[in-house]
Amino acid sequence: MRGAFEAINIFIILLAAGAAAVAIADGAAYDVGPGESIQEAVNAASSGDIITVQPGAFRENLDIGKPLTIQAAAGASRPLLDGRSLGCALTLRAEGISITGFDIRTARRTGLLVEADRCVIENNTISGCLDGILLDNSRAALIVLNDINNNTNGITLHGSRGNTITRNSIRDNNINEESDCGIFLAYSSDNLILGNDLRENGDTSISLRASGNNTIRGNSIADNDWYGICLSESSSHNLIEDNYATGNRNSGIYLDSSKENVLRANRALDNPRGIYLSYDSSDNLLQDNNLSFNGKGVQLSGHSSNNTLENNTAKENGFGIYLSFSSGWNLIFSNHLLDNDCNAYDMGQSNRWDNGLVGNYYSDLGKIFYIPGGAGVDRHPMTEP
């Protein structure tokens, strides 16, 4: 009898709030229709409850402080959550909240602000905000299958760890603000950015500042004002792997003052620079990358030293590998430098173009390959198979 009375009480409360509730095994299910309030359903719900929202326009700024599932009704068009150009459209303050299937628009600050751990943001459209999604000191969130467009920044992580951003479409986040970008990490670590489609996101599609131990893998990145992927301000110990960067106006992948990163199996095509290391970006490994139709396949400058370039393919670029006068003590071997206007150019000091046993493959091979630009010599050049 007690359970029956509780179910009746919940039903009465939700009728007063303008939404219907149905008791279920693990809590209650709430249904919110046009003209009703999602926030009132949130206030009446208990931890673990499910709120289903029907198609319609809801001009609210939601503040959610308990673990709830808030979802669009199945098989229907997306409910519109209009932030009314005030603050944040949604603020998540409790662990384990799930937001699915909404069209979130027009927040003066943030479309969806996450200040809690283990939240799920899935299959939403977010546009017309300062930050589409902002994770602030949040952990273990899943951001998946969202369409994030026409914001200043698409997704921002600040002081956040262990989050996964995967299979999102992030485009046109470039509304004429300084430092606009697709995904921006600041002071954030151990995050996975996997399999996203990023295009025309202002300065950079993926930008890391003072962020380490992140994995950026399998993303498609195109047509940004400056860089496809940018690591700056001592962003170190990151893995940049199997990404495709094309049509960026400065570089496909750019490192500024960042060390001990691994750049592996990336493809950079049709950029002024495929991979560009500058400003003391040292002790990085560039391995198995494919760099074609760029102005320079790989460029090292600004005292970028002690880097290893191994088994990269630079083909049909202006320069295959280009080292400026301030880049020294780099190790370069087993690379395939093919049909570039100039396969290799070295103005630096003490760069090694072989490892003592193996040099590089050149399409303009000689018995000893003297690197144009300075004193660099490959004493073990290899024949291209």
N, C-alpha and C positions, 0 to 999 in steps of 0.2 A: 504493500500500500504506500509506503514511504516514497518509493521510486515513482509511482504514478502521480502522487501529489507534487513531487519535484518537477516532473514533466509538465503538469498543468500550470504550475507557477511560472515556468520558463515561457510557456506559450502566452500566458496573460501579459508578462512583461514585454515580450516582443510585439504583441498587438499594440500595446501602448506606444512602443517605439516606432511603429509603422512598418514592421517586418515580421514575417511568420517564422516560427521555430518548430522543428520536429525533433523529438527525442531520438537519439541513436545510441548504439551500444557504448561508444566511448565519449559521448558528450551530446551536443545538440547540433542540428543543421539549420542554418538560417537562410532565408530567401529574401533578397532585397530587390524591389522593382523600381521602375521610374517614379519619381516623386517622393521616394522614401530616402532615408538617410543611412548610408553605410556606417558612419561614425556612431550613430545610435545603436546599430546592431553590434558593433565592436564593443561599445560600453556595456551592453547587456550580456555579451557572450562570456564564457568561461574558457580557461586554458584547454586547448585541444579541440575546440569547436570549429565548425566549417561554416563559412559565410559564402553563399553563392549569389552573384550579382547578375541580374538580367540586363539585356541591352538597354541603353539609354544614356543620357548625359547626367553626370553627378558633379556638381560644382562644390567641391569640398576639399579641405586639407586634412587628411587623416593622420591621427596620432595613435599608434598601435603599441600598447605596452604589455601585451600578453601573447603567448604562443598560439596563433590562430592560422588557419588556412583560409585565405580570401581568394576566390576564384571566379572567373567568368562562367556563366552558364554554358554547358556543353552545346556545341552545334549552332551557336548563335554568333552574331556580330559582336565585336568587342565593346564592352561598356566604356564610355568616355569618362575619365576622371580629369576634370579641368581644375588646375590649381589656382585659377583666378588671379594669376600674377602676384600671388602672396606667398612668401616663405617657401615651404616644401609641399609638394602635393601629397606625398606619403612619408611619414617618419616611423621607422621600425626600431623599437626600444627594448624588445624582448627576444631571447634566444628562440630559434626554431620557427619563426614566422615564414609563411609561404605566400607569395603574391604571384598569381598566374592569370594571363589572358586579358590584360587591360590596355587601353589606349590612354597614356598618361601625357598630359600636355600643359604648357603655359604655367610653369612655376617660376616665380621671380628668382628663386635661388636654385633649388634642386628638385628634380622630378621625384627621385626616390632616395631618401637618406637612410642609411643603415648604421645604427649605433649599437648593434648587438651581434652575437655570434650565431653561426649555423643557420642563417636565413637562406631561403631559396627565392630567386627572382627568375621567372621562366615565362617565355612566350608573350612578352609584353612589347608594345610600341611606345617609345618615349621620345618626345620632340619638344622643341621650343623652350628649353630650360637652360640655366647656367651650367649646371652639371646634370647630365641625364641620370646617372646613378653615382652616388658618393658613399663609399665605405669609409667610416671614420673610426679607427681603432677597432676594427671588426676582424673576426677570424672565421675561417671554414665556411664562408658563404659560397653558394653556387649561383652563378649568373649564366644562364643558358638559353639559347634560341630567342633572344630578344632582337628587335629592330630598333636601333638607337640612332637617330638622325636629326640634323638641324638644331643641335645644341651648341654651346660653346665648347665644352668638353663632353665626350660621350660617357666614359666611365672614369672616375677618379678614385684612387685608393690612397688614403693618408694614414700612416702608422698601422697598416693592416697586414695580417699574416695568414698564410695557408688557405687563401681563397682560390677558387677555380672560375675562370672566365672562358667559356667555350661555345663555339658554334653560333656566335652572334653576328649580325650584320650591323656594322658601325660605319656610317658614311655621312659626309656633308656636315660634319661638326666643325664649322669654320665661319661662324657668324661675326667675322671682323673684330675679334678680340685678340689681344696679345696672348701668345702661348696657347692658342686653342689646339686641341688634339683629340685623337680617338680614344686611346686608353692612356691614362697618366698615373704613374706610381711615384709617390714621394715617401721616403722613409719606410718603405714597405718591403717585406721579405717573404721568401718561401711560397710565392704565389705561382700558379700555373695559368698561362695565357695560351690557349690551344685551339687551333682550327677556326679562327675567326676570319671574316671577310671585312677588310678595312679599306676605305677609299675616300680620297678628297677630304681629309680631316685636318685642314689648316696647316699648321707648322709641321706636325708629325703625327703619324698614326699610332705608334706605341712609343711612349717617352718614359724613361726611368730616371729619377733624380735621387741620389743618395739611397739607392735601393739595391740590395744584394740577395744572392741565392734564389733568384727567380728563374723560372723556365718559360721561354717564349718559343713555342714550337708549332710548326705547321700552319702559320697564318699567311693569308694572301693580302698584300699591302701595295697600294698603288696611288699615284697622282697626288702627292702631298706637296705643299709649298716649299718644304725644306728636306725632311728626312722621312724615310719609311719607318725605321727603328732608330731611336736615339738613346744612348746611355751617357749620362753626364753626372758631374758632382760626386765622383768616387762611387759610381755604381759598379760593384765588383762581384766576382764569383757567380755571375749569371751564365746560364746556358741559352744560347741563341741558335736554334737548330731547325733545319728543314723549312725555312720560311721563303716566300717568294716576294721579292720587292722590285717593282717596275715603275718607270715613269715619274719618279720623284725628282724634284728640281735641283737638289744638291747631292744627296747620297741615298743609296738603298739602305745601308746600315752605317751608322756613325757613332764613334766612341770619342768622348771628350772627358779627359781626366779620369778614365776608368781602367781598372787593372784586373788581371787574372780572370778574364772572361773566356768562355769557349764559344767560338762562332763556327758552327759545323754544318755542312751539307745544305747551306742556303743557296738560293738562286737570285742573282741580282742582274737585271737586264734593263738596258735603255735608261740609265741614270748618268749624270755627269761623273759620278764615282760609284762603283759597285759597293765596295767596303772602304771606309775612310776612318783612319785612326789619327787623332790629333791631341795636342795639349797633354803630354805626359801619359798617354794611354799605353802602358807597358805591360809586359809579362802576359799578354793574351795569346791564345792559340787560335789560328785561322786554319781550318782543316776541311778538305773535301768540298769546298764551295765552288759553285759554277758561276762565272762572271763573264757576261757577253754583251757586246754592243753598247758598252759604257764609254765615256770619255777616258776614264782610267778604271781598270778592273779593280786593283787594290792600290790605295795611296796611303803612305805613312808620312806624317809630318809633325811639327811641333814637339820635338823631343820624344817621339814615341819609339821606345827602344826595348830590346830584349823580348820582342815578340817572335813567335814561331809561325811561319807560313809553310804548310805541308800539304801536298797532294791536292792543291787547288787547280782548277782549270780556268784560265783566262783566255778567251778566244774572241777575235774580231773586235777588240777595243782599240781606242787610240793608243793607250799604253797598257800593257798587260799588268806589270807591277811597277810602281813608281815610288821611289824613296827620296824624300827631300834631304837637304844638306844637314838638317838637325836630327835625323833619325839614324841611330847607330846600334850596333851590336844585335841586330836582328838575324835570325837563322831562317834561310829560305831554301827548301829542297823538295824534290819530287813533285814540283809543280809543272803543269802542262801549259806552256805559253805559246799559243798557236795563232798565226795569221793576224796578230795585232800590228798596227802601224809601227810601233816600237815594242818589242816583246818585254824588255826589261830596261829600267833606267834607275841609276843609283848615284845620287850626289852626296850620300851620307858617309859615315866613317865606320870602318870595321864591321860592316855587314858581311855575313857569310852566306854564299850562294851555293854551298854544298855542305853536307855533314861529315865530310872526310871520306865518304864512300860513294855517296849518291848526290848528284846535282839535280838539275831541272831539265825538262824536255823543251826544246826550242824548235820552231819551224824554220829558223835560219841558223841551223846548227853548224858549229865548227868543232875542231878537236878540243880547243879551249875557248870558252865563251867569255869575252871581255865585255863587261856590262857598261853600256854607254853612260856618260855623265860623271864618272869618277874612276876610282881605283878598284872597283868591284870586279872579281874574277870568279867564274865557275870552272873549277878544274876537273869536274867530272860530269859534263853535260851528257844527257841521255838521248837516245834516239826514240822518237815517238813511235810507239807500236802501231 
